[in-house]
Amino acid sequence: MFEDENHERSEPKDLTAWTQNFGLEFPSALDPYLLLGSFFSKSNAPFNMVVDLATMKITYTQEGLMDTGPDNPSFSAIVQTQ
C-alpha cells in the first residue's frame, strides 16, 4: 500500500485498516514512498508480488486486481511451492 484513500502517503494504520476491511489472509506491505514503483505503473495499482523469503527472489507479479484463490492457477501454484 502506497496511498491512503485521499491519495496521500499511506501510514501503518492505513495498511492495518485495509487488510482488516478486506480480510486479507496474506502478508501485505507498506510502501509510502512508492519504492516498488519501478516494477509497475501507478495507474495499474494494485500491484501484487510474491517473494520467496528464503532467496528473496520475486516469484510472481501481477498488476491490477487479482484473484488470490484457487481459481487463479498461476498464483496458487506459486504459493503452494513456498
mmCIF file of the N, C-alpha and C atoms, coordinates in Angstrom:
data_MODEL
# 
_entry.id   MODEL 
# 
loop_
_atom_site.group_PDB 
_atom_site.id 
_atom_site.type_symbol 
_atom_site.label_atom_id 
_atom_site.label_alt_id 
_atom_site.label_comp_id 
_atom_site.label_asym_id 
_atom_site.label_entity_id 
_atom_site.label_seq_id 
_atom_site.pdbx_PDB_ins_code 
_atom_site.Cartn_x 
_atom_site.Cartn_y 
_atom_site.Cartn_z 
_atom_site.occupancy 
_atom_site.B_iso_or_equiv 
_atom_site.pdbx_formal_charge 
_atom_site.auth_seq_id 
_atom_site.auth_comp_id 
_atom_site.auth_asym_id 
_atom_site.auth_atom_id 
_atom_site.pdbx_PDB_model_num 
ATOM 1   N N  . MET A 1 1  ? 0.846   -1.164  0.000   1.00 0.00 ? 1  MET A N  1 
ATOM 2   C CA . MET A 1 1  ? 0.000   0.000   0.000   1.00 0.00 ? 1  MET A CA 1 
ATOM 3   C C  . MET A 1 1  ? 0.895   1.231   0.000   1.00 0.00 ? 1  MET A C  1 
ATOM 4   N N  . PHE A 1 2  ? 0.637   2.136   -0.949  1.00 0.00 ? 2  PHE A N  1 
ATOM 5   C CA . PHE A 1 2  ? 1.455   3.336   -1.017  1.00 0.00 ? 2  PHE A CA 1 
ATOM 6   C C  . PHE A 1 2  ? 0.650   4.609   -0.792  1.00 0.00 ? 2  PHE A C  1 
ATOM 7   N N  . GLU A 1 3  ? -0.673  4.552   -0.946  1.00 0.00 ? 3  GLU A N  1 
ATOM 8   C CA . GLU A 1 3  ? -1.505  5.726   -0.738  1.00 0.00 ? 3  GLU A CA 1 
ATOM 9   C C  . GLU A 1 3  ? -2.703  5.398   0.139   1.00 0.00 ? 3  GLU A C  1 
ATOM 10  N N  . ASP A 1 4  ? -3.188  6.424   0.837   1.00 0.00 ? 4  ASP A N  1 
ATOM 11  C CA . ASP A 1 4  ? -4.426  6.252   1.585   1.00 0.00 ? 4  ASP A CA 1 
ATOM 12  C C  . ASP A 1 4  ? -5.597  6.644   0.671   1.00 0.00 ? 4  ASP A C  1 
ATOM 13  N N  . GLU A 1 5  ? -6.785  6.656   1.210   1.00 0.00 ? 5  GLU A N  1 
ATOM 14  C CA . GLU A 1 5  ? -7.961  6.942   0.381   1.00 0.00 ? 5  GLU A CA 1 
ATOM 15  C C  . GLU A 1 5  ? -7.993  8.386   -0.136  1.00 0.00 ? 5  GLU A C  1 
ATOM 16  N N  . ASN A 1 6  ? -7.163  9.257   0.421   1.00 0.00 ? 6  ASN A N  1 
ATOM 17  C CA . ASN A 1 6  ? -7.075  10.644  -0.033  1.00 0.00 ? 6  ASN A CA 1 
ATOM 18  C C  . ASN A 1 6  ? -5.880  10.881  -0.953  1.00 0.00 ? 6  ASN A C  1 
ATOM 19  N N  . HIS A 1 7  ? -5.249  9.801   -1.402  1.00 0.00 ? 7  HIS A N  1 
ATOM 20  C CA . HIS A 1 7  ? -4.080  9.845   -2.287  1.00 0.00 ? 7  HIS A CA 1 
ATOM 21  C C  . HIS A 1 7  ? -2.862  10.478  -1.620  1.00 0.00 ? 7  HIS A C  1 
ATOM 22  N N  . GLU A 1 8  ? -2.813  10.384  -0.291  1.00 0.00 ? 8  GLU A N  1 
ATOM 23  C CA . GLU A 1 8  ? -1.654  10.829  0.476   1.00 0.00 ? 8  GLU A CA 1 
ATOM 24  C C  . GLU A 1 8  ? -0.814  9.597   0.816   1.00 0.00 ? 8  GLU A C  1 
ATOM 25  N N  . ARG A 1 9  ? 0.430   9.809   1.229   1.00 0.00 ? 9  ARG A N  1 
ATOM 26  C CA . ARG A 1 9  ? 1.288   8.675   1.614   1.00 0.00 ? 9  ARG A CA 1 
ATOM 27  C C  . ARG A 1 9  ? 0.601   7.853   2.698   1.00 0.00 ? 9  ARG A C  1 
ATOM 28  N N  . SER A 1 10 ? 0.630   6.557   2.518   1.00 0.00 ? 10 SER A N  1 
ATOM 29  C CA . SER A 1 10 ? -0.008  5.660   3.485   1.00 0.00 ? 10 SER A CA 1 
ATOM 30  C C  . SER A 1 10 ? 0.829   5.552   4.755   1.00 0.00 ? 10 SER A C  1 
ATOM 31  N N  . GLU A 1 11 ? 0.136   5.201   5.826   1.00 0.00 ? 11 GLU A N  1 
ATOM 32  C CA . GLU A 1 11 ? 0.758   5.014   7.136   1.00 0.00 ? 11 GLU A CA 1 
ATOM 33  C C  . GLU A 1 11 ? 0.388   3.622   7.633   1.00 0.00 ? 11 GLU A C  1 
ATOM 34  N N  . PRO A 1 12 ? 1.076   3.128   8.664   1.00 0.00 ? 12 PRO A N  1 
ATOM 35  C CA . PRO A 1 12 ? 0.760   1.792   9.180   1.00 0.00 ? 12 PRO A CA 1 
ATOM 36  C C  . PRO A 1 12 ? -0.721  1.600   9.493   1.00 0.00 ? 12 PRO A C  1 
ATOM 37  N N  . LYS A 1 13 ? -1.392  2.616   10.017  1.00 0.00 ? 13 LYS A N  1 
ATOM 38  C CA . LYS A 1 13 ? -2.818  2.478   10.340  1.00 0.00 ? 13 LYS A CA 1 
ATOM 39  C C  . LYS A 1 13 ? -3.653  2.244   9.079   1.00 0.00 ? 13 LYS A C  1 
ATOM 40  N N  . ASP A 1 14 ? -3.228  2.800   7.948   1.00 0.00 ? 14 ASP A N  1 
ATOM 41  C CA . ASP A 1 14 ? -3.943  2.590   6.689   1.00 0.00 ? 14 ASP A CA 1 
ATOM 42  C C  . ASP A 1 14 ? -3.828  1.144   6.234   1.00 0.00 ? 14 ASP A C  1 
ATOM 43  N N  . LEU A 1 15 ? -2.626  0.592   6.351   1.00 0.00 ? 15 LEU A N  1 
ATOM 44  C CA . LEU A 1 15 ? -2.415  -0.798  5.956   1.00 0.00 ? 15 LEU A CA 1 
ATOM 45  C C  . LEU A 1 15 ? -3.203  -1.740  6.857   1.00 0.00 ? 15 LEU A C  1 
ATOM 46  N N  . THR A 1 16 ? -3.210  -1.468  8.145   1.00 0.00 ? 16 THR A N  1 
ATOM 47  C CA . THR A 1 16 ? -3.974  -2.289  9.095   1.00 0.00 ? 16 THR A CA 1 
ATOM 48  C C  . THR A 1 16 ? -5.450  -2.258  8.740   1.00 0.00 ? 16 THR A C  1 
ATOM 49  N N  . ALA A 1 17 ? -5.983  -1.064  8.498   1.00 0.00 ? 17 ALA A N  1 
ATOM 50  C CA . ALA A 1 17 ? -7.405  -0.941  8.147   1.00 0.00 ? 17 ALA A CA 1 
ATOM 51  C C  . ALA A 1 17 ? -7.710  -1.661  6.842   1.00 0.00 ? 17 ALA A C  1 
ATOM 52  N N  . TRP A 1 18 ? -6.843  -1.530  5.851   1.00 0.00 ? 18 TRP A N  1 
ATOM 53  C CA . TRP A 1 18 ? -7.044  -2.153  4.538   1.00 0.00 ? 18 TRP A CA 1 
ATOM 54  C C  . TRP A 1 18 ? -7.102  -3.678  4.669   1.00 0.00 ? 18 TRP A C  1 
ATOM 55  N N  . THR A 1 19 ? -6.117  -4.244  5.345   1.00 0.00 ? 19 THR A N  1 
ATOM 56  C CA . THR A 1 19 ? -6.067  -5.704  5.452   1.00 0.00 ? 19 THR A CA 1 
ATOM 57  C C  . THR A 1 19 ? -7.234  -6.241  6.271   1.00 0.00 ? 19 THR A C  1 
ATOM 58  N N  . GLN A 1 20 ? -7.657  -5.498  7.292   1.00 0.00 ? 20 GLN A N  1 
ATOM 59  C CA . GLN A 1 20 ? -8.799  -5.942  8.092   1.00 0.00 ? 20 GLN A CA 1 
ATOM 60  C C  . GLN A 1 20 ? -10.104 -5.780  7.327   1.00 0.00 ? 20 GLN A C  1 
ATOM 61  N N  . ASN A 1 21 ? -10.284 -4.669  6.654   1.00 0.00 ? 21 ASN A N  1 
ATOM 62  C CA . ASN A 1 21 ? -11.528 -4.421  5.903   1.00 0.00 ? 21 ASN A CA 1 
ATOM 63  C C  . ASN A 1 21 ? -11.752 -5.445  4.804   1.00 0.00 ? 21 ASN A C  1 
ATOM 64  N N  . PHE A 1 22 ? -10.679 -5.879  4.157   1.00 0.00 ? 22 PHE A N  1 
ATOM 65  C CA . PHE A 1 22 ? -10.818 -6.816  3.054   1.00 0.00 ? 22 PHE A CA 1 
ATOM 66  C C  . PHE A 1 22 ? -10.497 -8.256  3.449   1.00 0.00 ? 22 PHE A C  1 
ATOM 67  N N  . GLY A 1 23 ? -10.212 -8.483  4.722   1.00 0.00 ? 23 GLY A N  1 
ATOM 68  C CA . GLY A 1 23 ? -9.965  -9.837  5.202   1.00 0.00 ? 23 GLY A CA 1 
ATOM 69  C C  . GLY A 1 23 ? -8.799  -10.522 4.512   1.00 0.00 ? 23 GLY A C  1 
ATOM 70  N N  . LEU A 1 24 ? -7.741  -9.773  4.231   1.00 0.00 ? 24 LEU A N  1 
ATOM 71  C CA . LEU A 1 24 ? -6.590  -10.361 3.531   1.00 0.00 ? 24 LEU A CA 1 
ATOM 72  C C  . LEU A 1 24 ? -5.922  -11.401 4.415   1.00 0.00 ? 24 LEU A C  1 
ATOM 73  N N  . GLU A 1 25 ? -5.622  -12.548 3.828   1.00 0.00 ? 25 GLU A N  1 
ATOM 74  C CA . GLU A 1 25 ? -5.016  -13.651 4.567   1.00 0.00 ? 25 GLU A CA 1 
ATOM 75  C C  . GLU A 1 25 ? -3.566  -13.870 4.177   1.00 0.00 ? 25 GLU A C  1 
ATOM 76  N N  . PHE A 1 26 ? -2.949  -12.872 3.571   1.00 0.00 ? 26 PHE A N  1 
ATOM 77  C CA . PHE A 1 26 ? -1.556  -12.981 3.159   1.00 0.00 ? 26 PHE A CA 1 
ATOM 78  C C  . PHE A 1 26 ? -0.839  -11.702 3.567   1.00 0.00 ? 26 PHE A C  1 
ATOM 79  N N  . PRO A 1 27 ? 0.474   -11.751 3.715   1.00 0.00 ? 27 PRO A N  1 
ATOM 80  C CA . PRO A 1 27 ? 1.218   -10.558 4.139   1.00 0.00 ? 27 PRO A CA 1 
ATOM 81  C C  . PRO A 1 27 ? 1.068   -9.417  3.134   1.00 0.00 ? 27 PRO A C  1 
ATOM 82  N N  . SER A 1 28 ? 0.969   -8.230  3.656   1.00 0.00 ? 28 SER A N  1 
ATOM 83  C CA . SER A 1 28 ? 0.884   -7.024  2.834   1.00 0.00 ? 28 SER A CA 1 
ATOM 84  C C  . SER A 1 28 ? 1.976   -6.070  3.296   1.00 0.00 ? 28 SER A C  1 
ATOM 85  N N  . ALA A 1 29 ? 2.356   -5.155  2.411   1.00 0.00 ? 29 ALA A N  1 
ATOM 86  C CA . ALA A 1 29 ? 3.473   -4.262  2.729   1.00 0.00 ? 29 ALA A CA 1 
ATOM 87  C C  . ALA A 1 29 ? 3.080   -2.805  2.567   1.00 0.00 ? 29 ALA A C  1 
ATOM 88  N N  . LEU A 1 30 ? 3.749   -1.980  3.337   1.00 0.00 ? 30 LEU A N  1 
ATOM 89  C CA . LEU A 1 30 ? 3.570   -0.541  3.294   1.00 0.00 ? 30 LEU A CA 1 
ATOM 90  C C  . LEU A 1 30 ? 4.735   0.054   2.495   1.00 0.00 ? 30 LEU A C  1 
ATOM 91  N N  . ASP A 1 31 ? 4.427   0.872   1.492   1.00 0.00 ? 31 ASP A N  1 
ATOM 92  C CA . ASP A 1 31 ? 5.447   1.485   0.642   1.00 0.00 ? 31 ASP A CA 1 
ATOM 93  C C  . ASP A 1 31 ? 5.062   2.947   0.376   1.00 0.00 ? 31 ASP A C  1 
ATOM 94  N N  . PRO A 1 32 ? 5.075   3.806   1.416   1.00 0.00 ? 32 PRO A N  1 
ATOM 95  C CA . PRO A 1 32 ? 4.585   5.176   1.259   1.00 0.00 ? 32 PRO A CA 1 
ATOM 96  C C  . PRO A 1 32 ? 5.394   6.042   0.293   1.00 0.00 ? 32 PRO A C  1 
ATOM 97  N N  . TYR A 1 33 ? 6.614   5.649   -0.014  1.00 0.00 ? 33 TYR A N  1 
ATOM 98  C CA . TYR A 1 33 ? 7.433   6.418   -0.955  1.00 0.00 ? 33 TYR A CA 1 
ATOM 99  C C  . TYR A 1 33 ? 7.464   5.767   -2.336  1.00 0.00 ? 33 TYR A C  1 
ATOM 100 N N  . LEU A 1 34 ? 6.629   4.765   -2.548  1.00 0.00 ? 34 LEU A N  1 
ATOM 101 C CA . LEU A 1 34 ? 6.486   4.042   -3.812  1.00 0.00 ? 34 LEU A CA 1 
ATOM 102 C C  . LEU A 1 34 ? 7.830   3.576   -4.369  1.00 0.00 ? 34 LEU A C  1 
ATOM 103 N N  . LEU A 1 35 ? 8.636   2.979   -3.493  1.00 0.00 ? 35 LEU A N  1 
ATOM 104 C CA . LEU A 1 35 ? 9.938   2.459   -3.910  1.00 0.00 ? 35 LEU A CA 1 
ATOM 105 C C  . LEU A 1 35 ? 9.806   1.295   -4.872  1.00 0.00 ? 35 LEU A C  1 
ATOM 106 N N  . LEU A 1 36 ? 8.694   0.575   -4.786  1.00 0.00 ? 36 LEU A N  1 
ATOM 107 C CA . LEU A 1 36 ? 8.464   -0.540  -5.708  1.00 0.00 ? 36 LEU A CA 1 
ATOM 108 C C  . LEU A 1 36 ? 7.865   -0.072  -7.032  1.00 0.00 ? 36 LEU A C  1 
ATOM 109 N N  . GLY A 1 37 ? 7.738   1.224   -7.206  1.00 0.00 ? 37 GLY A N  1 
ATOM 110 C CA . GLY A 1 37 ? 7.152   1.781   -8.416  1.00 0.00 ? 37 GLY A CA 1 
ATOM 111 C C  . GLY A 1 37 ? 7.910   1.452   -9.682  1.00 0.00 ? 37 GLY A C  1 
ATOM 112 N N  . SER A 1 38 ? 9.147   1.020   -9.562  1.00 0.00 ? 38 SER A N  1 
ATOM 113 C CA . SER A 1 38 ? 9.900   0.630   -10.762 1.00 0.00 ? 38 SER A CA 1 
ATOM 114 C C  . SER A 1 38 ? 9.390   -0.691  -11.337 1.00 0.00 ? 38 SER A C  1 
ATOM 115 N N  . PHE A 1 39 ? 8.594   -1.426  -10.570 1.00 0.00 ? 39 PHE A N  1 
ATOM 116 C CA . PHE A 1 39 ? 8.062   -2.716  -11.021 1.00 0.00 ? 39 PHE A CA 1 
ATOM 117 C C  . PHE A 1 39 ? 6.701   -2.596  -11.691 1.00 0.00 ? 39 PHE A C  1 
ATOM 118 N N  . PHE A 1 40 ? 6.012   -1.456  -11.546 1.00 0.00 ? 40 PHE A N  1 
ATOM 119 C CA . PHE A 1 40 ? 4.665   -1.339  -12.103 1.00 0.00 ? 40 PHE A CA 1 
ATOM 120 C C  . PHE A 1 40 ? 4.305   0.128   -12.311 1.00 0.00 ? 40 PHE A C  1 
ATOM 121 N N  . SER A 1 41 ? 3.268   0.347   -13.097 1.00 0.00 ? 41 SER A N  1 
ATOM 122 C CA . SER A 1 41 ? 2.745   1.685   -13.321 1.00 0.00 ? 41 SER A CA 1 
ATOM 123 C C  . SER A 1 41 ? 1.724   2.000   -12.230 1.00 0.00 ? 41 SER A C  1 
ATOM 124 N N  . LYS A 1 42 ? 1.884   3.128   -11.588 1.00 0.00 ? 42 LYS A N  1 
ATOM 125 C CA . LYS A 1 42 ? 0.982   3.535   -10.507 1.00 0.00 ? 42 LYS A CA 1 
ATOM 126 C C  . LYS A 1 42 ? -0.476  3.491   -10.961 1.00 0.00 ? 42 LYS A C  1 
ATOM 127 N N  . SER A 1 43 ? -0.735  3.794   -12.232 1.00 0.00 ? 43 SER A N  1 
ATOM 128 C CA . SER A 1 43 ? -2.110  3.787   -12.744 1.00 0.00 ? 43 SER A CA 1 
ATOM 129 C C  . SER A 1 43 ? -2.691  2.378   -12.820 1.00 0.00 ? 43 SER A C  1 
ATOM 130 N N  . ASN A 1 44 ? -1.856  1.352   -12.709 1.00 0.00 ? 44 ASN A N  1 
ATOM 131 C CA . ASN A 1 44 ? -2.319  -0.038  -12.747 1.00 0.00 ? 44 ASN A CA 1 
ATOM 132 C C  . ASN A 1 44 ? -2.429  -0.662  -11.366 1.00 0.00 ? 44 ASN A C  1 
ATOM 133 N N  . ALA A 1 45 ? -2.347  0.157   -10.327 1.00 0.00 ? 45 ALA A N  1 
ATOM 134 C CA . ALA A 1 45 ? -2.451  -0.362  -8.956  1.00 0.00 ? 45 ALA A CA 1 
ATOM 135 C C  . ALA A 1 45 ? -3.810  -1.031  -8.765  1.00 0.00 ? 45 ALA A C  1 
ATOM 136 N N  . PRO A 1 46 ? -3.888  -2.050  -7.960  1.00 0.00 ? 46 PRO A N  1 
ATOM 137 C CA . PRO A 1 46 ? -2.844  -2.541  -7.079  1.00 0.00 ? 46 PRO A CA 1 
ATOM 138 C C  . PRO A 1 46 ? -1.812  -3.393  -7.817  1.00 0.00 ? 46 PRO A C  1 
ATOM 139 N N  . PHE A 1 47 ? -0.669  -3.543  -7.169  1.00 0.00 ? 47 PHE A N  1 
ATOM 140 C CA . PHE A 1 47 ? 0.410   -4.387  -7.674  1.00 0.00 ? 47 PHE A CA 1 
ATOM 141 C C  . PHE A 1 47 ? 0.608   -5.516  -6.672  1.00 0.00 ? 47 PHE A C  1 
ATOM 142 N N  . ASN A 1 48 ? 0.607   -6.724  -7.164  1.00 0.00 ? 48 ASN A N  1 
ATOM 143 C CA . ASN A 1 48 ? 0.741   -7.901  -6.308  1.00 0.00 ? 48 ASN A CA 1 
ATOM 144 C C  . ASN A 1 48 ? 2.052   -8.598  -6.608  1.00 0.00 ? 48 ASN A C  1 
ATOM 145 N N  . MET A 1 49 ? 2.743   -8.994  -5.559  1.00 0.00 ? 49 MET A N  1 
ATOM 146 C CA . MET A 1 49 ? 4.056   -9.613  -5.694  1.00 0.00 ? 49 MET A CA 1 
ATOM 147 C C  . MET A 1 49 ? 4.190   -10.721 -4.652  1.00 0.00 ? 49 MET A C  1 
ATOM 148 N N  . VAL A 1 50 ? 4.750   -11.842 -5.074  1.00 0.00 ? 50 VAL A N  1 
ATOM 149 C CA . VAL A 1 50 ? 5.084   -12.911 -4.139  1.00 0.00 ? 50 VAL A CA 1 
ATOM 150 C C  . VAL A 1 50 ? 6.597   -13.012 -4.117  1.00 0.00 ? 50 VAL A C  1 
ATOM 151 N N  . VAL A 1 51 ? 7.159   -12.978 -2.914  1.00 0.00 ? 51 VAL A N  1 
ATOM 152 C CA . VAL A 1 51 ? 8.610   -13.051 -2.740  1.00 0.00 ? 51 VAL A CA 1 
ATOM 153 C C  . VAL A 1 51 ? 8.952   -14.326 -1.976  1.00 0.00 ? 51 VAL A C  1 
ATOM 154 N N  . ASP A 1 52 ? 9.873   -15.100 -2.511  1.00 0.00 ? 52 ASP A N  1 
ATOM 155 C CA . ASP A 1 52 ? 10.371  -16.289 -1.819  1.00 0.00 ? 52 ASP A CA 1 
ATOM 156 C C  . ASP A 1 52 ? 11.297  -15.785 -0.711  1.00 0.00 ? 52 ASP A C  1 
ATOM 157 N N  . LEU A 1 53 ? 10.869  -15.917 0.528   1.00 0.00 ? 53 LEU A N  1 
ATOM 158 C CA . LEU A 1 53 ? 11.643  -15.358 1.637   1.00 0.00 ? 53 LEU A CA 1 
ATOM 159 C C  . LEU A 1 53 ? 12.970  -16.071 1.867   1.00 0.00 ? 53 LEU A C  1 
ATOM 160 N N  . ALA A 1 54 ? 13.111  -17.287 1.383   1.00 0.00 ? 54 ALA A N  1 
ATOM 161 C CA . ALA A 1 54 ? 14.382  -17.993 1.531   1.00 0.00 ? 54 ALA A CA 1 
ATOM 162 C C  . ALA A 1 54 ? 15.456  -17.421 0.615   1.00 0.00 ? 54 ALA A C  1 
ATOM 163 N N  . THR A 1 55 ? 15.052  -17.002 -0.580  1.00 0.00 ? 55 THR A N  1 
ATOM 164 C CA . THR A 1 55 ? 16.016  -16.492 -1.563  1.00 0.00 ? 55 THR A CA 1 
ATOM 165 C C  . THR A 1 55 ? 15.841  -14.996 -1.836  1.00 0.00 ? 55 THR A C  1 
ATOM 166 N N  . MET A 1 56 ? 14.731  -14.424 -1.366  1.00 0.00 ? 56 MET A N  1 
ATOM 167 C CA . MET A 1 56 ? 14.352  -13.034 -1.619  1.00 0.00 ? 56 MET A CA 1 
ATOM 168 C C  . MET A 1 56 ? 14.172  -12.750 -3.102  1.00 0.00 ? 56 MET A C  1 
ATOM 169 N N  . LYS A 1 57 ? 13.839  -13.776 -3.871  1.00 0.00 ? 57 LYS A N  1 
ATOM 170 C CA . LYS A 1 57 ? 13.552  -13.609 -5.295  1.00 0.00 ? 57 LYS A CA 1 
ATOM 171 C C  . LYS A 1 57 ? 12.059  -13.411 -5.486  1.00 0.00 ? 57 LYS A C  1 
ATOM 172 N N  . ILE A 1 58 ? 11.725  -12.527 -6.419  1.00 0.00 ? 58 ILE A N  1 
ATOM 173 C CA . ILE A 1 58 ? 10.327  -12.305 -6.776  1.00 0.00 ? 58 ILE A CA 1 
ATOM 174 C C  . ILE A 1 58 ? 9.894   -13.477 -7.652  1.00 0.00 ? 58 ILE A C  1 
ATOM 175 N N  . THR A 1 59 ? 8.861   -14.192 -7.218  1.00 0.00 ? 59 THR A N  1 
ATOM 176 C CA . THR A 1 59 ? 8.421   -15.370 -7.957  1.00 0.00 ? 59 THR A CA 1 
ATOM 177 C C  . THR A 1 59 ? 7.119   -15.161 -8.718  1.00 0.00 ? 59 THR A C  1 
ATOM 178 N N  . TYR A 1 60 ? 6.418   -14.061 -8.435  1.00 0.00 ? 60 TYR A N  1 
ATOM 179 C CA . TYR A 1 60 ? 5.144   -13.802 -9.103  1.00 0.00 ? 60 TYR A CA 1 
ATOM 180 C C  . TYR A 1 60 ? 4.835   -12.319 -9.002  1.00 0.00 ? 60 TYR A C  1 
ATOM 181 N N  . THR A 1 61 ? 4.365   -11.723 -10.093 1.00 0.00 ? 61 THR A N  1 
ATOM 182 C CA . THR A 1 61 ? 3.880   -10.350 -10.067 1.00 0.00 ? 61 THR A CA 1 
ATOM 183 C C  . THR A 1 61 ? 2.631   -10.246 -10.925 1.00 0.00 ? 61 THR A C  1 
ATOM 184 N N  . GLN A 1 62 ? 1.767   -9.338  -10.548 1.00 0.00 ? 62 GLN A N  1 
ATOM 185 C CA . GLN A 1 62 ? 0.580   -9.051  -11.354 1.00 0.00 ? 62 GLN A CA 1 
ATOM 186 C C  . GLN A 1 62 ? 0.097   -7.652  -11.021 1.00 0.00 ? 62 GLN A C  1 
ATOM 187 N N  . GLU A 1 63 ? -0.156  -6.867  -12.055 1.00 0.00 ? 63 GLU A N  1 
ATOM 188 C CA . GLU A 1 63 ? -0.729  -5.537  -11.875 1.00 0.00 ? 63 GLU A CA 1 
ATOM 189 C C  . GLU A 1 63 ? -2.247  -5.652  -11.922 1.00 0.00 ? 63 GLU A C  1 
ATOM 190 N N  . GLY A 1 64 ? -2.916  -4.790  -11.179 1.00 0.00 ? 64 GLY A N  1 
ATOM 191 C CA . GLY A 1 64 ? -4.380  -4.757  -11.185 1.00 0.00 ? 64 GLY A CA 1 
ATOM 192 C C  . GLY A 1 64 ? -4.975  -5.748  -10.206 1.00 0.00 ? 64 GLY A C  1 
ATOM 193 N N  . LEU A 1 65 ? -6.293  -5.765  -10.174 1.00 0.00 ? 65 LEU A N  1 
ATOM 194 C CA . LEU A 1 65 ? -6.984  -6.674  -9.267  1.00 0.00 ? 65 LEU A CA 1 
ATOM 195 C C  . LEU A 1 65 ? -6.681  -8.113  -9.623  1.00 0.00 ? 65 LEU A C  1 
ATOM 196 N N  . MET A 1 66 ? -6.582  -8.944  -8.615  1.00 0.00 ? 66 MET A N  1 
ATOM 197 C CA . MET A 1 66 ? -6.260  -10.345 -8.885  1.00 0.00 ? 66 MET A CA 1 
ATOM 198 C C  . MET A 1 66 ? -7.022  -11.261 -7.947  1.00 0.00 ? 66 MET A C  1 
ATOM 199 N N  . ASP A 1 67 ? -7.296  -12.430 -8.437  1.00 0.00 ? 67 ASP A N  1 
ATOM 200 C CA . ASP A 1 67 ? -7.943  -13.469 -7.647  1.00 0.00 ? 67 ASP A CA 1 
ATOM 201 C C  . ASP A 1 67 ? -6.848  -14.253 -6.945  1.00 0.00 ? 67 ASP A C  1 
ATOM 202 N N  . THR A 1 68 ? -6.854  -14.257 -5.622  1.00 0.00 ? 68 THR A N  1 
ATOM 203 C CA . THR A 1 68 ? -5.826  -14.978 -4.869  1.00 0.00 ? 68 THR A CA 1 
ATOM 204 C C  . THR A 1 68 ? -6.295  -16.365 -4.451  1.00 0.00 ? 68 THR A C  1 
ATOM 205 N N  . GLY A 1 69 ? -7.413  -16.777 -4.967  1.00 0.00 ? 69 GLY A N  1 
ATOM 206 C CA . GLY A 1 69 ? -7.965  -18.071 -4.588  1.00 0.00 ? 69 GLY A CA 1 
ATOM 207 C C  . GLY A 1 69 ? -7.619  -19.165 -5.576  1.00 0.00 ? 69 GLY A C  1 
ATOM 208 N N  . PRO A 1 70 ? -8.250  -20.320 -5.416  1.00 0.00 ? 70 PRO A N  1 
ATOM 209 C CA . PRO A 1 70 ? -7.957  -21.474 -6.255  1.00 0.00 ? 70 PRO A CA 1 
ATOM 210 C C  . PRO A 1 70 ? -8.342  -21.293 -7.722  1.00 0.00 ? 70 PRO A C  1 
ATOM 211 N N  . ASP A 1 71 ? -9.119  -20.255 -8.039  1.00 0.00 ? 71 ASP A N  1 
ATOM 212 C CA . ASP A 1 71 ? -9.493  -20.002 -9.432  1.00 0.00 ? 71 ASP A CA 1 
ATOM 213 C C  . ASP A 1 71 ? -8.386  -19.343 -10.234 1.00 0.00 ? 71 ASP A C  1 
ATOM 214 N N  . ASN A 1 72 ? -7.289  -18.987 -9.560  1.00 0.00 ? 72 ASN A N  1 
ATOM 215 C CA . ASN A 1 72 ? -6.139  -18.413 -10.232 1.00 0.00 ? 72 ASN A CA 1 
ATOM 216 C C  . ASN A 1 72 ? -5.013  -19.440 -10.151 1.00 0.00 ? 72 ASN A C  1 
ATOM 217 N N  . PRO A 1 73 ? -4.910  -20.352 -11.122 1.00 0.00 ? 73 PRO A N  1 
ATOM 218 C CA . PRO A 1 73 ? -3.931  -21.438 -11.036 1.00 0.00 ? 73 PRO A CA 1 
ATOM 219 C C  . PRO A 1 73 ? -2.480  -20.973 -10.995 1.00 0.00 ? 73 PRO A C  1 
ATOM 220 N N  . SER A 1 74 ? -2.152  -19.880 -11.662 1.00 0.00 ? 74 SER A N  1 
ATOM 221 C CA . SER A 1 74 ? -0.772  -19.390 -11.629 1.00 0.00 ? 74 SER A CA 1 
ATOM 222 C C  . SER A 1 74 ? -0.377  -18.961 -10.245 1.00 0.00 ? 74 SER A C  1 
ATOM 223 N N  . PHE A 1 75 ? -1.235  -18.193 -9.591  1.00 0.00 ? 75 PHE A N  1 
ATOM 224 C CA . PHE A 1 75 ? -0.950  -17.738 -8.240  1.00 0.00 ? 75 PHE A CA 1 
ATOM 225 C C  . PHE A 1 75 ? -0.941  -18.911 -7.276  1.00 0.00 ? 75 PHE A C  1 
ATOM 226 N N  . SER A 1 76 ? -1.918  -19.781 -7.374  1.00 0.00 ? 76 SER A N  1 
ATOM 227 C CA . SER A 1 76 ? -1.994  -20.946 -6.465  1.00 0.00 ? 76 SER A CA 1 
ATOM 228 C C  . SER A 1 76 ? -0.762  -21.807 -6.575  1.00 0.00 ? 76 SER A C  1 
ATOM 229 N N  . ALA A 1 77 ? -0.254  -22.031 -7.770  1.00 0.00 ? 77 ALA A N  1 
ATOM 230 C CA . ALA A 1 77 ? 0.933   -22.865 -7.969  1.00 0.00 ? 77 ALA A CA 1 
ATOM 231 C C  . ALA A 1 77 ? 2.154   -22.241 -7.314  1.00 0.00 ? 77 ALA A C  1 
ATOM 232 N N  . ILE A 1 78 ? 2.324   -20.951 -7.425  1.00 0.00 ? 78 ILE A N  1 
ATOM 233 C CA . ILE A 1 78 ? 3.467   -20.263 -6.816  1.00 0.00 ? 78 ILE A CA 1 
ATOM 234 C C  . ILE A 1 78 ? 3.382   -20.342 -5.305  1.00 0.00 ? 78 ILE A C  1 
ATOM 235 N N  . VAL A 1 79 ? 2.221   -20.049 -4.746  1.00 0.00 ? 79 VAL A N  1 
ATOM 236 C CA . VAL A 1 79 ? 2.059   -20.026 -3.289  1.00 0.00 ? 79 VAL A CA 1 
ATOM 237 C C  . VAL A 1 79 ? 2.262   -21.418 -2.707  1.00 0.00 ? 79 VAL A C  1 
ATOM 238 N N  . GLN A 1 80 ? 1.806   -22.454 -3.369  1.00 0.00 ? 80 GLN A N  1 
ATOM 239 C CA . GLN A 1 80 ? 1.932   -23.810 -2.842  1.00 0.00 ? 80 GLN A CA 1 
ATOM 240 C C  . GLN A 1 80 ? 3.376   -24.291 -2.795  1.00 0.00 ? 80 GLN A C  1 
ATOM 241 N N  . THR A 1 81 ? 4.245   -23.728 -3.617  1.00 0.00 ? 81 THR A N  1 
ATOM 242 C CA . THR A 1 81 ? 5.645   -24.171 -3.625  1.00 0.00 ? 81 THR A CA 1 
ATOM 243 C C  . THR A 1 81 ? 6.474   -23.459 -2.571  1.00 0.00 ? 81 THR A C  1 
ATOM 244 N N  . GLN A 1 82 ? 5.885   -22.492 -1.895  1.00 0.00 ? 82 GLN A N  1 
ATOM 245 C CA . GLN A 1 82 ? 6.664   -21.729 -0.918  1.00 0.00 ? 82 GLN A CA 1 
ATOM 246 C C  . GLN A 1 82 ? 6.278   -22.066 0.494   1.00 0.00 ? 82 GLN A C  1 
# 
